[in-house]
């Protein structure tokens, strides 16, 4: 494992961090504890020492806490979790959520605590008005919070304002080779590093879209350049190539992913990619942007939809219709909408309430994009035809 130093604290962090949000789970969202436990133990054994969870990840903090306690791992790793700031309307709420998180995680301290999903400086200013700076100071004094930071999903322009609004210990941004100028972007990465902050990167593979979700032409370009290197390694190496990056989070949910990512971390030093390799990545970016229409990462922050729509599934099918062909996209759309099960939820069922868009870290105008899904993948004859077909099958 490659390790990089947190310039603020001097902590030695594994270059690869474990993003726990994508623990294996059932269709209903219940975490598979046996599988999650095996993954955490495997990662620790291979040198991963940073684990990231959040209050809003359903059942996740409880799972992480149970695994760490059962195997006496708490003092061997750095633990990160996040405050659901939008839920806080009074000073007492900070303690209420934090105390619950400590109980869930079975710990008396959080090594890296984040204000979760900051999208504008105004959100931070609202928390300041509630007294969060005083609260942070008290938690640091008692040793319950060791490092304070924020995860960011707003505009590039607002990132600098948030960065300068408080004496942060670290920040976490989305960064990958197709998001160079998106959200904080490369400019934000460099600015944070110039302030001496460690920068942790989330979505280095865009929720899997830069691995199994790559358009065939893009995947072929990577294979031509290096038949042995996986698409995941290309994506991770590109992020690690930046000396400003301290640690990269990956939501690994299979043992093979841990092994591959750890192997990549051992070799991916800052500035190690050649000009030819970077040119290959540029070609992949061009192909990806030509085909991938909706930048959905499948994080499910938009769910549940009040009308029961599978929003990420709709967008996945829509993108697939451009990458793989219209017919394949329609097939995916029918499946994700429950089109053969009798309890169908189409994109046309969207009532444009906007609840989903408020929670989207990617800033997607979800109701508007669902209209495009409907126009491309839902010809007028489709719903009645499938209704008849499903009755016949039953």
C-alpha positions, 0 to 999 in steps of 0.5 A: 500500500502506498501511504500519503501524509496529511499535511495538517495533522501529520497522519499517515493515510493509505492512498486508498480509502474505503468508502462504505456507502456501497456495502453489499446489500439486499434489494431492500437496502439491508446491508449484508453484514457477513459480506461487509465484515469480510470486505473490511477485514480484507481491506485492513489486512491489505493496508487500507486505514481510512474508512468513510461512512455517514449518518445518511447512509442507511444502516451504514454507521451501525454496520461499521461500528459493529465490525470495528468493535467485533474485531478490535479495529478501532485503533488501527484505522482512521474513522470518518463520518458526516453531519447531516447538516440540512436536518439541523435547525437548532444548536442542540441538533448538532449534539443530538446527531453526533451523540447518535453517531458515536453510539452507532459507531461504538466509539468515543471519537471521530478522527475525520468529521465532515459537514456532509454535502455542502453545496453553497456557502450560504449553507455553511453560513446558516450553520454558523448562525446556529453556532456550529463554530462554537460547537466544533471548538468544544468537540475538539477541546474534548477530543471527540472530534479530531479533524473537521472538514466538509464534503462538497457538491456545489459550484466551482465558484462557491468552493473557494468561498466555503474554503475561506469561510473557516479554518478547515482541517481537510476537504473532500471533493468529487474528482475524476477524469471526466469531472476536471471542471465540475464542482470544485474541479482541478482549480478547487483541488489546487486551491485547497492544496495551496492552503495546506489542506489534505484533499480527499477524493470521492467518486474517482470512478464516477460511481462505476461509470468509468469501469463497467459503465464506459461506452464500448468505444472508450473501453476499447481505447483503454485496452488498445493502450494497455491490455493488462490494465483495468479501466478502474486502474486507469481511473484511479491512477489518473487521480493519484497522478495529482500530487495535491491528492492525499487520499482516494475513496473507493466504494469497494463491494467485492474482494476482487475490487479491493485486490485490484485497487490496492495493487494499483495504489502500490504503483500509482505515484504522483506524476507517474503517468506518461504523456501518451497515457494522459492522451489516451485518457483524453480520448476516453473523455471525448468518447464518454462525453459524446455518449453519456447524457446524464451524469448520474452516479447511482448514489440514490440520494434522490430516492425514494421517489414519492411516486415510486420511480427508479430514478437512477435506473431510468438514467442508466437506461437512457445513457445505455440507449446512446452507448449500446443502442436504442433497443438495449436502452428500452430493455433496461428501461422496461426492467428498471420500471417494473414493466413486466411485473404489473406494478410499473412506474414510468418516467411519465409518472413524475409529478415534478415535485422537485424533491429528488433534485434538492438532494442530487449531489450532481446538481441534475435537473431530475424532472427535466431529464426524466422528460427526456427519458420519456421522450426517448425510451417511452413511445406511446404504445409501450405502456399499454403493450406491456400491460397486455403482455404482463397479463398474458404472462401471468 
